[in-house]
Amino acid sequence: MPNTNSPGSSTLAANLIEEQLRTLPILIAAISQAFASGKIEPVQLQKKLRLVKTGSGGNIVADEAPPALELVPPRTAHTQSECLRVVVSNALLAVGMFMKEHEMLSMRTPEFQFLGHVVTAIHNANRFRIEPGYMPTAAFDGLVIDPSLDGAVLFGDGQAKGFIELGDAIALLQWLERYLRGEKNYVSGGDAG
């Protein structure tokens, strides 16, 4: 099982974050321009879903399911803020799941703990789930996750103000990348001397 002690985990994580940070401005600009122009067209997929008959019982279940949603123009399906939230949330999920797989989210660093709670909130339909008795250790840039956030909205949803803004999420990714790039050069003074 991979872990934080495996060679290159920090570098791989930093590279993944860097890819997300290079791509997010392009996606954000494209989404913003599409909504500003009003010319939002559904993307035509090259291949439509078809069930391939296999020995799996999954085909039986899939045959009984209601038809899949057809792709509709995003203006009728989403608002600009919803699209931006999904794009930024996906970047956080990619980074968070990589770090979870490499056991980095279990580190006691407040920012890593913060990312762990953010990922959990994204998994829970944009709402925090804080265990009773949680003692706050998760923090980033003055934002502290404590038990009072249980059930609170992570990103604003139009009706409720969110705990963080999209810019906070991008700043978190930037901080994590800097930390991971610097970690290999860090030498603790600790008790060794």
N, C-alpha and C positions, 0 to 999 in steps of 0.2 A: 504494500500500500504506500503510495507516495506521501511524503510529509515535508515539513519545512526544512528538514535537514538534508533532503535530497539535493544533489548538486544542481544548481541552476533554477530552482523553484522561484526564487526572488526575481531573477532576471526574466524568466518566462512570464511571471505575473506582471512585471513592469512593462514588458513588450506588449502584452495583451492590453494593458491600460493605455499605453501609448497609441495603439491602433484605434481604440475606442475614442480617445481624445482627438485624433486626427480626423476621424469620420464624423463625429457628432456635429461640428460646425457646418459641414456640408449638408448633412441631413436636416439640421435645424433651418438652415437657409433655404433649402429646397422646399420644406414643408411651409415655411413662412411665405415664400414666393408663390407657391401653388395656391394657398388660401387668399393671398392678396390679389392674384390675377383672376381668381374665380374659375380658372380653367383646370379643374381637377377631373381627370379621366381615370376610369378603372384600368388597371393593368391587365392586359390579356395574357393569361397563362398559356404556356406552350403545351401543357399536358393537363387534361382534366382528370380528376380522381375517377378511377374505375376499380371495382373490386376484382381481385385476382383470386380465383377459386383455389384454395389450399385446404389442407387438412385441419386448419385452425377453426375453432369454434367462434372465432372473432367475426368471420363472415356472416354467420347466422345472426349474431347480435347486430352487426352493421346493416344487414338487410332490413331489420326491424326498426332501425333508427329513422327519425324524420329526415327529409332531404337537407343536405348541407346548405348553408347560406350562400347565395350567389354573391359575387363581388359587386358591390355597388359603389358609386362615386363616394369618396371619403366625406364630401360635404354633407351628405345625408346620413352618414354613419358616424362621423366623429367631428369634434370641433378641433380647431388648431391646437388648443391647449391639451386636449386628450392625446392627439398625435405626438406632440412633443413629450408629454409625460411618458407615453409608451416607449418612445425611442430612448430617452434617458434611462428609464427603468430597465430596459433590455440591456443597456451597457452596464448598469450596476449589477444586474443578475449575472451576466457573463463573467464579470470580474469576481463577484461574490462566490459564485459556484466554483470557479477555478480555485479560489483561495480556500474554500471549504474542502474541496477534494485534496488539496495539499496541506490541510490542517493549519492553515494560517489564521483562520477566523477564531481559533481557540487561543490565540495570543492575547495577553493581558493589555496590550496597547489600546488605550481608549478609542482611537480612531478605527482600529480593526473591529473592536466590539461594536462601535457605532455602525460600521458597514454591515455587520452581522444582523443587527436589529432592522436596518433599512431593508435588507434582502428578505427578512422574515415578513416585514410589513408589505412588501411588494407581493410576496407569495400569498398574503392574506387580503387580497383585493384592496391594496393601498391603505391598510389599517394596521396600526400597531397591535401586537399581542404580547403583553408584558406579564410574565409569571408573577403571581403574588409573592411578596417577600423579596423581590429583586432589589438588590443594593446597587445603585447607579455606579457604573464604571465606564459606560459608553458616552463619549463626548467628542465633539469636533467643532472647532471654531466658535466656542461659546454656546453651542447647542448641546444640551445634556438630556439623555434619555432616562426617564425615571418612571415609576409606576403610575403616575398621573396620566401618562400618555396611552394607557391601555384603551384600545378602541378608537383612538384619535386618528385622524387622516394624516398620512405621510405627506403626499403632495396635494395641494389644493384641488378641489374638484368642481369648482363653480359655486357650490353651495357652502362648503366649509373651507376655512383657511387651513392650509397645510402646515405641518411642522417645519418642513424645509421647502425651499424654492429650487427650481431647476439649476440655478447658478450655484447653490450650495452643493448639489450633487456633483456637478462638474468640478468644483473646488475640491471636494473630497477625493475624486479620482486623481486630480493633479497632486494632491498631498500624498496619496498612497504611492503614486509612481515615484515621486521624489524620495520618499522613505525607502522604497524597495531598491531604488538605484543606489542610494547611499548606504544601505544596510551592509553590503559586502565590504565597504570601506570603514565601517564603524568598528572601533576597538573600545571596549569597555575598560574604564579605569578600575571599576568594581573593587573587590577585595583581594584581587590578585597581587597587588603590589605591596 
